[in-house]
Amino acid sequence: MLATSPTNNITWEKLPDDFVLPDDPVDNIDQPALAAALTASLQLAGRLPETALTPTNYGICATLNGKFVVKAPDWAYIPHIAVPREEVVRSYTPRLQGELPAIVLEFLSDTDGGEYSVKETYPPGKFFFYERILQVPNYGIFDLETGTLELYRLGETGRYRLESANENGRFWIQSMQLFLGVWQGTRENRQGYWLRWGDEGGK
């Protein structure tokens, strides 16, 4: 499957079995708990179909100008995969193996700020990859320390625009028919800010 842009040739190919995936550790102990809570709340609400994926630090791939690019967002929601789950154990190639992620989330690191990188040269930055290569409709960046959630929505021009939260401080994710917002409290022995889903009825 092939797509072209004025400067990049993008193809959707399965990652070779011998491709060495990055094995970077998460930035801190809180990130796995936040990711698990996002998935658990979808499951409890009956909003997690059998063909959906909610990967955490898991390779999402594209081939850019003949070179494989792999990014591993802290959390993502993929509405539907079109292949058996055993075919996406190591990595996932959108369009080839199923739908694009409806949303990807990065938890802000205290290191290099790579979540905002628009670097176009190989290997491309995360922001550029999600916006221009994958064209993920919603990209969220969450600061665990301050509880600040930024949501970027893909516009008609193919570029992200920073959205404003509603009066309740939440963002509407149209394809999921859910709001995404921030709450503060204790869960799994962790006191701090969390992300949570809500429906139109406020639940």
CYANA upper distance limits for C-alpha pairs under 8 A (distance plus 0.5 A):
  1 MET  CA     11 THR  CA      6.47
  1 MET  CA     12 TRP  CA      6.28
  1 MET  CA     13 GLU  CA      8.24
  1 MET  CA     95 ARG  CA      8.36
  1 MET  CA     96 LEU  CA      7.64
  2 LEU  CA      9 ASN  CA      8.39
  2 LEU  CA     10 ILE  CA      6.81
  2 LEU  CA     11 THR  CA      5.25
  2 LEU  CA     12 TRP  CA      7.29
  3 ALA  CA      9 ASN  CA      7.15
  3 ALA  CA     10 ILE  CA      5.83
  3 ALA  CA     11 THR  CA      6.65
  4 THR  CA      8 ASN  CA      6.71
  4 THR  CA      9 ASN  CA      5.38
  4 THR  CA     10 ILE  CA      6.27
  5 SER  CA      9 ASN  CA      6.85
  5 SER  CA     10 ILE  CA      8.15
  8 ASN  CA     64 LEU  CA      7.16
  8 ASN  CA     65 ASN  CA      6.61
  9 ASN  CA     64 LEU  CA      6.35
  9 ASN  CA     65 ASN  CA      5.39
  9 ASN  CA     66 GLY  CA      8.16
 10 ILE  CA     62 ALA  CA      7.52
 10 ILE  CA     63 THR  CA      6.18
 10 ILE  CA     64 LEU  CA      5.36
 10 ILE  CA     65 ASN  CA      6.80
 10 ILE  CA     66 GLY  CA      8.48
 10 ILE  CA    133 ILE  CA      7.65
 11 THR  CA     62 ALA  CA      6.88
 11 THR  CA     63 THR  CA      5.60
 11 THR  CA     64 LEU  CA      7.17
 11 THR  CA     66 GLY  CA      8.43
 12 TRP  CA     61 CYS  CA      8.25
 12 TRP  CA     62 ALA  CA      5.88
 12 TRP  CA     63 THR  CA      6.49
 12 TRP  CA     93 THR  CA      6.78
 12 TRP  CA     94 PRO  CA      7.46
 12 TRP  CA     95 ARG  CA      7.18
 12 TRP  CA     96 LEU  CA      6.35
 13 GLU  CA     62 ALA  CA      7.25
 13 GLU  CA     63 THR  CA      7.06
 13 GLU  CA     93 THR  CA      7.14
 13 GLU  CA     96 LEU  CA      7.33
 14 LYS  CA     92 TYR  CA      8.17
 14 LYS  CA     93 THR  CA      6.63
 14 LYS  CA     96 LEU  CA      8.08
 15 LEU  CA     19 PHE  CA      7.17
 15 LEU  CA     61 CYS  CA      7.85
 15 LEU  CA     68 PHE  CA      8.04
 15 LEU  CA     91 SER  CA      7.66
 15 LEU  CA     93 THR  CA      8.14
 21 LEU  CA     59 GLY  CA      8.05
 21 LEU  CA     70 VAL  CA      8.38
 26 VAL  CA     31 GLN  CA      7.51
 26 VAL  CA     32 PRO  CA      8.38
 26 VAL  CA     57 ASN  CA      8.43
 27 ASP  CA     31 GLN  CA      7.84
 27 ASP  CA    109 SER  CA      6.87
 27 ASP  CA    110 ASP  CA      8.48
 29 ILE  CA     33 ALA  CA      8.21
 30 ASP  CA     34 LEU  CA      6.95
 30 ASP  CA    190 ARG  CA      8.30
 31 GLN  CA     35 ALA  CA      6.81
 31 GLN  CA     74 ASP  CA      8.08
 31 GLN  CA    107 PHE  CA      7.57
 32 PRO  CA     36 ALA  CA      6.58
 32 PRO  CA     56 THR  CA      8.35
 33 ALA  CA     37 ALA  CA      6.64
 33 ALA  CA    188 GLU  CA      8.20
 34 LEU  CA     38 LEU  CA      6.99
 34 LEU  CA    194 TRP  CA      6.89
 34 LEU  CA    195 LEU  CA      7.63
 35 ALA  CA     39 THR  CA      7.13
 35 ALA  CA     56 THR  CA      7.20
 35 ALA  CA     74 ASP  CA      7.53
 35 ALA  CA     75 TRP  CA      6.36
 36 ALA  CA     40 ALA  CA      6.54
 37 ALA  CA     41 SER  CA      6.60
 37 ALA  CA    196 ARG  CA      8.34
 38 LEU  CA     42 LEU  CA      7.12
 38 LEU  CA    195 LEU  CA      7.40
 38 LEU  CA    196 ARG  CA      6.81
 38 LEU  CA    197 TRP  CA      8.00
 39 THR  CA     43 GLN  CA      6.79
 39 THR  CA     54 THR  CA      6.99
 40 ALA  CA     44 LEU  CA      6.64
 41 SER  CA     45 ALA  CA      6.66
 41 SER  CA    196 ARG  CA      8.00
 41 SER  CA    197 TRP  CA      7.71
 42 LEU  CA     46 GLY  CA      6.78
 42 LEU  CA     47 ARG  CA      5.45
 42 LEU  CA     48 LEU  CA      6.17
 42 LEU  CA    197 TRP  CA      8.12
 43 GLN  CA     47 ARG  CA      6.34
 43 GLN  CA     48 LEU  CA      5.74
 48 LEU  CA     52 ALA  CA      6.80
 49 PRO  CA     79 PRO  CA      8.24
 51 THR  CA     79 PRO  CA      7.62
 51 THR  CA     80 HIS  CA      5.53
 51 THR  CA     81 ILE  CA      6.06
 51 THR  CA     82 ALA  CA      8.19
 52 ALA  CA     77 TYR  CA      7.86
 52 ALA  CA     78 ILE  CA      6.07
 52 ALA  CA     79 PRO  CA      5.14
 52 ALA  CA     80 HIS  CA      5.18
 52 ALA  CA     81 ILE  CA      6.79
 53 LEU  CA     76 ALA  CA      8.31
 53 LEU  CA     77 TYR  CA      6.45
 53 LEU  CA     78 ILE  CA      5.50
 53 LEU  CA     79 PRO  CA      7.15
 53 LEU  CA     80 HIS  CA      7.64
 53 LEU  CA     81 ILE  CA      7.91
 54 THR  CA     75 TRP  CA      7.19
 54 THR  CA     76 ALA  CA      5.87
 54 THR  CA     77 TYR  CA      5.22
 54 THR  CA     78 ILE  CA      6.80
 55 PRO  CA     74 ASP  CA      8.41
 55 PRO  CA     75 TRP  CA      6.25
 55 PRO  CA     76 ALA  CA      6.11
 55 PRO  CA     77 TYR  CA      7.56
 56 THR  CA     72 ALA  CA      7.85
 56 THR  CA     73 PRO  CA      7.07
 56 THR  CA     74 ASP  CA      5.61
 56 THR  CA     75 TRP  CA      5.10
 56 THR  CA     76 ALA  CA      7.31
 57 ASN  CA     72 ALA  CA      5.07
 57 ASN  CA     73 PRO  CA      5.83
 57 ASN  CA     74 ASP  CA      5.45
 57 ASN  CA     75 TRP  CA      7.21
 58 TYR  CA     71 LYS  CA      8.16
 58 TYR  CA     72 ALA  CA      5.18
 58 TYR  CA     73 PRO  CA      7.28
 58 TYR  CA     74 ASP  CA      8.40
 58 TYR  CA     90 ARG  CA      8.04
 58 TYR  CA     91 SER  CA      6.96
 59 GLY  CA     70 VAL  CA      6.03
 59 GLY  CA     71 LYS  CA      5.95
 59 GLY  CA     72 ALA  CA      5.08
 59 GLY  CA     73 PRO  CA      8.27
 59 GLY  CA     90 ARG  CA      7.62
 59 GLY  CA     91 SER  CA      5.23
 59 GLY  CA     92 TYR  CA      6.86
 60 ILE  CA     70 VAL  CA      6.07
 60 ILE  CA     71 LYS  CA      6.01
 60 ILE  CA     72 ALA  CA      6.57
 60 ILE  CA     91 SER  CA      6.39
 60 ILE  CA     92 TYR  CA      5.47
 60 ILE  CA     93 THR  CA      6.45
 60 ILE  CA     94 PRO  CA      7.99
 61 CYS  CA     68 PHE  CA      7.50
 61 CYS  CA     69 VAL  CA      6.15
 61 CYS  CA     70 VAL  CA      5.11
 61 CYS  CA     71 LYS  CA      7.17
 61 CYS  CA     91 SER  CA      7.60
 61 CYS  CA     92 TYR  CA      6.56
 61 CYS  CA     93 THR  CA      5.44
 61 CYS  CA     94 PRO  CA      7.73
 62 ALA  CA     68 PHE  CA      6.50
 62 ALA  CA     69 VAL  CA      5.94
 62 ALA  CA     70 VAL  CA      7.32
 62 ALA  CA     93 THR  CA      6.80
 62 ALA  CA     94 PRO  CA      8.13
 62 ALA  CA    133 ILE  CA      8.10
 62 ALA  CA    134 LEU  CA      7.98
 63 THR  CA     67 LYS  CA      5.74
 63 THR  CA     68 PHE  CA      4.88
 63 THR  CA     69 VAL  CA      6.30
 64 LEU  CA     68 PHE  CA      6.75
 64 LEU  CA     69 VAL  CA      7.16
 69 VAL  CA    123 PRO  CA      7.29
 69 VAL  CA    124 PRO  CA      8.40
 71 LYS  CA    126 LYS  CA      7.61
 73 PRO  CA    104 VAL  CA      6.86
 73 PRO  CA    105 LEU  CA      6.69
 73 PRO  CA    106 GLU  CA      6.23
 74 ASP  CA    104 VAL  CA      8.23
 74 ASP  CA    105 LEU  CA      6.40
 74 ASP  CA    106 GLU  CA      5.54
 74 ASP  CA    107 PHE  CA      6.89
 75 TRP  CA    104 VAL  CA      6.43
 75 TRP  CA    105 LEU  CA      5.63
 75 TRP  CA    106 GLU  CA      7.25
 76 ALA  CA    101 PRO  CA      6.97
 76 ALA  CA    102 ALA  CA      8.16
 76 ALA  CA    103 ILE  CA      6.19
 76 ALA  CA    104 VAL  CA      4.77
 76 ALA  CA    105 LEU  CA      6.51
 77 TYR  CA    101 PRO  CA      5.96
 77 TYR  CA    102 ALA  CA      6.29
 77 TYR  CA    103 ILE  CA      6.14
 77 TYR  CA    104 VAL  CA      7.15
 78 ILE  CA     99 GLU  CA      7.09
 78 ILE  CA    100 LEU  CA      6.83
 78 ILE  CA    101 PRO  CA      4.72
 78 ILE  CA    102 ALA  CA      6.39
 78 ILE  CA    103 ILE  CA      8.09
 79 PRO  CA     99 GLU  CA      7.19
 79 PRO  CA    100 LEU  CA      8.35
 79 PRO  CA    101 PRO  CA      7.30
 79 PRO  CA    102 ALA  CA      7.27
 80 HIS  CA     98 GLY  CA      6.41
 80 HIS  CA     99 GLU  CA      6.16
 81 ILE  CA     85 ARG  CA      8.44
 81 ILE  CA     97 GLN  CA      6.50
 81 ILE  CA     98 GLY  CA      4.58
 81 ILE  CA     99 GLU  CA      6.70
 82 ALA  CA     97 GLN  CA      5.96
 82 ALA  CA     98 GLY  CA      5.14
 82 ALA  CA     99 GLU  CA      8.29
 83 VAL  CA     87 GLU  CA      7.11
 83 VAL  CA     88 VAL  CA      8.36
 83 VAL  CA     97 GLN  CA      6.31
 83 VAL  CA     98 GLY  CA      7.62
 84 PRO  CA     88 VAL  CA      7.98
 85 ARG  CA     89 VAL  CA      7.10
 88 VAL  CA     92 TYR  CA      5.90
 92 TYR  CA     97 GLN  CA      7.36
 93 THR  CA     97 GLN  CA      6.18
 93 THR  CA     98 GLY  CA      8.03
 94 PRO  CA     98 GLY  CA      5.94
 94 PRO  CA     99 GLU  CA      6.08
 94 PRO  CA    100 LEU  CA      5.66
 94 PRO  CA    101 PRO  CA      8.24
 94 PRO  CA    134 LEU  CA      8.37
 95 ARG  CA     99 GLU  CA      6.06
 95 ARG  CA    100 LEU  CA      7.02
100 LEU  CA    134 LEU  CA      7.85
100 LEU  CA    136 VAL  CA      7.08
101 PRO  CA    136 VAL  CA      6.55
101 PRO  CA    137 PRO  CA      8.31
102 ALA  CA    136 VAL  CA      6.86
102 ALA  CA    137 PRO  CA      6.50
102 ALA  CA    138 ASN  CA      6.91
102 ALA  CA    175 SER  CA      7.39
102 ALA  CA    176 MET  CA      8.18
103 ILE  CA    136 VAL  CA      6.89
103 ILE  CA    137 PRO  CA      6.91
103 ILE  CA    138 ASN  CA      5.14
103 ILE  CA    139 TYR  CA      6.19
103 ILE  CA    140 GLY  CA      7.95
104 VAL  CA    136 VAL  CA      7.86
104 VAL  CA    138 ASN  CA      7.10
104 VAL  CA    139 TYR  CA      5.65
104 VAL  CA    140 GLY  CA      6.82
105 LEU  CA    139 TYR  CA      6.47
105 LEU  CA    140 GLY  CA      5.18
105 LEU  CA    141 ILE  CA      6.34
105 LEU  CA    142 PHE  CA      7.86
106 GLU  CA    115 GLU  CA      7.13
106 GLU  CA    140 GLY  CA      6.83
106 GLU  CA    141 ILE  CA      5.46
106 GLU  CA    142 PHE  CA      6.83
107 PHE  CA    141 ILE  CA      6.34
107 PHE  CA    142 PHE  CA      5.33
107 PHE  CA    143 ASP  CA      6.53
107 PHE  CA    144 LEU  CA      7.36
108 LEU  CA    113 GLY  CA      7.62
108 LEU  CA    115 GLU  CA      7.43
108 LEU  CA    141 ILE  CA      6.75
108 LEU  CA    142 PHE  CA      6.13
108 LEU  CA    143 ASP  CA      5.46
108 LEU  CA    144 LEU  CA      7.51
109 SER  CA    113 GLY  CA      6.78
109 SER  CA    143 ASP  CA      8.41
113 GLY  CA    117 SER  CA      7.84
114 GLY  CA    125 GLY  CA      7.38
114 GLY  CA    126 LYS  CA      7.09
115 GLU  CA    125 GLY  CA      8.26
115 GLU  CA    126 LYS  CA      6.18
115 GLU  CA    127 PHE  CA      6.62
115 GLU  CA    141 ILE  CA      7.73
116 TYR  CA    125 GLY  CA      8.14
116 TYR  CA    126 LYS  CA      7.26
116 TYR  CA    127 PHE  CA      5.81
117 SER  CA    125 GLY  CA      5.08
117 SER  CA    126 LYS  CA      6.14
117 SER  CA    127 PHE  CA      5.76
117 SER  CA    128 PHE  CA      7.18
118 VAL  CA    124 PRO  CA      7.73
118 VAL  CA    125 GLY  CA      5.68
118 VAL  CA    126 LYS  CA      7.40
118 VAL  CA    127 PHE  CA      5.80
118 VAL  CA    128 PHE  CA      5.02
118 VAL  CA    129 PHE  CA      8.39
119 LYS  CA    123 PRO  CA      8.45
119 LYS  CA    124 PRO  CA      5.66
119 LYS  CA    125 GLY  CA      5.18
119 LYS  CA    128 PHE  CA      6.93
120 GLU  CA    124 PRO  CA      5.39
120 GLU  CA    125 GLY  CA      7.19
120 GLU  CA    128 PHE  CA      7.09
124 PRO  CA    128 PHE  CA      6.93
124 PRO  CA    129 PHE  CA      6.63
125 GLY  CA    129 PHE  CA      6.53
126 LYS  CA    130 TYR  CA      6.65
127 PHE  CA    131 GLU  CA      6.52
128 PHE  CA    132 ARG  CA      5.96
128 PHE  CA    133 ILE  CA      7.53
129 PHE  CA    133 ILE  CA      5.40
129 PHE  CA    134 LEU  CA      6.66
129 PHE  CA    135 GLN  CA      8.31
130 TYR  CA    134 LEU  CA      5.55
130 TYR  CA    135 GLN  CA      6.05
130 TYR  CA    136 VAL  CA      6.05
130 TYR  CA    139 TYR  CA      7.95
131 GLU  CA    135 GLN  CA      5.12
131 GLU  CA    136 VAL  CA      6.62
131 GLU  CA    154 LEU  CA      7.62
131 GLU  CA    158 GLY  CA      7.79
131 GLU  CA    159 ARG  CA      6.82
131 GLU  CA    160 TYR  CA      6.93
132 ARG  CA    158 GLY  CA      7.55
132 ARG  CA    159 ARG  CA      7.75
135 GLN  CA    154 LEU  CA      7.73
135 GLN  CA    158 GLY  CA      7.77
136 VAL  CA    154 LEU  CA      7.64
137 PRO  CA    153 ARG  CA      6.27
137 PRO  CA    154 LEU  CA      5.46
138 ASN  CA    151 LEU  CA      7.34
138 ASN  CA    152 TYR  CA      6.27
138 ASN  CA    153 ARG  CA      5.31
138 ASN  CA    154 LEU  CA      6.92
138 ASN  CA    173 ILE  CA      8.21
139 TYR  CA    151 LEU  CA      6.27
139 TYR  CA    152 TYR  CA      5.57
139 TYR  CA    153 ARG  CA      7.06
140 GLY  CA    149 LEU  CA      7.31
140 GLY  CA    150 GLU  CA      6.07
140 GLY  CA    151 LEU  CA      4.92
140 GLY  CA    152 TYR  CA      6.68
141 ILE  CA    149 LEU  CA      6.36
141 ILE  CA    150 GLU  CA      5.72
141 ILE  CA    151 LEU  CA      7.07
142 PHE  CA    147 GLY  CA      7.50
142 PHE  CA    148 THR  CA      6.34
142 PHE  CA    149 LEU  CA      5.01
142 PHE  CA    150 GLU  CA      6.90
143 ASP  CA    147 GLY  CA      6.00
143 ASP  CA    148 THR  CA      5.71
143 ASP  CA    149 LEU  CA      6.95
144 LEU  CA    148 THR  CA      7.85
144 LEU  CA    192 GLY  CA      8.15
144 LEU  CA    193 TYR  CA      6.55
144 LEU  CA    194 TRP  CA      7.99
145 GLU  CA    192 GLY  CA      8.27
145 GLU  CA    193 TYR  CA      7.85
146 THR  CA    193 TYR  CA      8.14
147 GLY  CA    182 VAL  CA      7.25
147 GLY  CA    193 TYR  CA      5.83
147 GLY  CA    194 TRP  CA      7.94
148 THR  CA    182 VAL  CA      8.42
149 LEU  CA    181 GLY  CA      8.20
149 LEU  CA    182 VAL  CA      7.87
150 GLU  CA    162 LEU  CA      7.59
150 GLU  CA    163 GLU  CA      7.95
151 LEU  CA    162 LEU  CA      6.46
151 LEU  CA    163 GLU  CA      6.17
151 LEU  CA    164 SER  CA      8.36
151 LEU  CA    171 PHE  CA      8.03
152 TYR  CA    160 TYR  CA      5.94
152 TYR  CA    161 ARG  CA      5.74
152 TYR  CA    162 LEU  CA      5.01
152 TYR  CA    163 GLU  CA      6.30
153 ARG  CA    160 TYR  CA      5.69
153 ARG  CA    161 ARG  CA      5.90
153 ARG  CA    162 LEU  CA      7.01
153 ARG  CA    163 GLU  CA      7.09
154 LEU  CA    158 GLY  CA      6.40
154 LEU  CA    159 ARG  CA      5.96
154 LEU  CA    160 TYR  CA      4.92
154 LEU  CA    161 ARG  CA      6.94
155 GLY  CA    159 ARG  CA      6.09
155 GLY  CA    160 TYR  CA      6.47
155 GLY  CA    161 ARG  CA      7.15
163 GLU  CA    171 PHE  CA      8.48
164 SER  CA    171 PHE  CA      8.11
165 ALA  CA    169 GLY  CA      5.40
165 ALA  CA    170 ARG  CA      5.56
165 ALA  CA    171 PHE  CA      5.72
166 ASN  CA    170 ARG  CA      5.95
166 ASN  CA    171 PHE  CA      6.94
169 GLY  CA    181 GLY  CA      6.87
169 GLY  CA    182 VAL  CA      8.10
170 ARG  CA    179 PHE  CA      6.47
170 ARG  CA    180 LEU  CA      5.98
170 ARG  CA    181 GLY  CA      4.89
170 ARG  CA    182 VAL  CA      7.89
171 PHE  CA    179 PHE  CA      5.75
171 PHE  CA    180 LEU  CA      5.68
171 PHE  CA    181 GLY  CA      6.89
172 TRP  CA    177 GLN  CA      7.79
172 TRP  CA    178 LEU  CA      6.49
172 TRP  CA    179 PHE  CA      4.89
172 TRP  CA    180 LEU  CA      6.97
173 ILE  CA    177 GLN  CA      6.43
173 ILE  CA    178 LEU  CA      6.01
173 ILE  CA    179 PHE  CA      6.34
173 ILE  CA    180 LEU  CA      7.64
174 GLN  CA    178 LEU  CA      7.41
177 GLN  CA    199 ASP  CA      7.49
177 GLN  CA    200 GLU  CA      8.41
178 LEU  CA    197 TRP  CA      6.82
178 LEU  CA    198 GLY  CA      6.10
178 LEU  CA    199 ASP  CA      5.36
178 LEU  CA    200 GLU  CA      7.47
179 PHE  CA    197 TRP  CA      6.02
179 PHE  CA    198 GLY  CA      5.39
179 PHE  CA    199 ASP  CA      6.40
179 PHE  CA    200 GLU  CA      7.93
180 LEU  CA    195 LEU  CA      7.47
180 LEU  CA    196 ARG  CA      6.33
180 LEU  CA    197 TRP  CA      5.28
180 LEU  CA    198 GLY  CA      6.92
181 GLY  CA    195 LEU  CA      6.19
181 GLY  CA    196 ARG  CA      6.05
181 GLY  CA    197 TRP  CA      6.96
181 GLY  CA    198 GLY  CA      8.20
182 VAL  CA    193 TYR  CA      7.18
182 VAL  CA    194 TRP  CA      6.11
182 VAL  CA    195 LEU  CA      5.09
182 VAL  CA    196 ARG  CA      6.56
183 TRP  CA    193 TYR  CA      6.24
183 TRP  CA    194 TRP  CA      5.85
183 TRP  CA    195 LEU  CA      6.77
183 TRP  CA    196 ARG  CA      7.48
184 GLN  CA    191 GLN  CA      8.11
184 GLN  CA    192 GLY  CA      6.00
184 GLN  CA    193 TYR  CA      4.92
184 GLN  CA    194 TRP  CA      6.58
185 GLY  CA    191 GLN  CA      6.07
185 GLY  CA    192 GLY  CA      6.13
185 GLY  CA    193 TYR  CA      7.05
185 GLY  CA    194 TRP  CA      8.07
186 THR  CA    190 ARG  CA      5.84
186 THR  CA    191 GLN  CA      4.85
186 THR  CA    192 GLY  CA      7.04
187 ARG  CA    191 GLN  CA      7.24
198 GLY  CA    202 GLY  CA      6.26
198 GLY  CA    203 LYS  CA      5.61
199 ASP  CA    203 LYS  CA      5.96
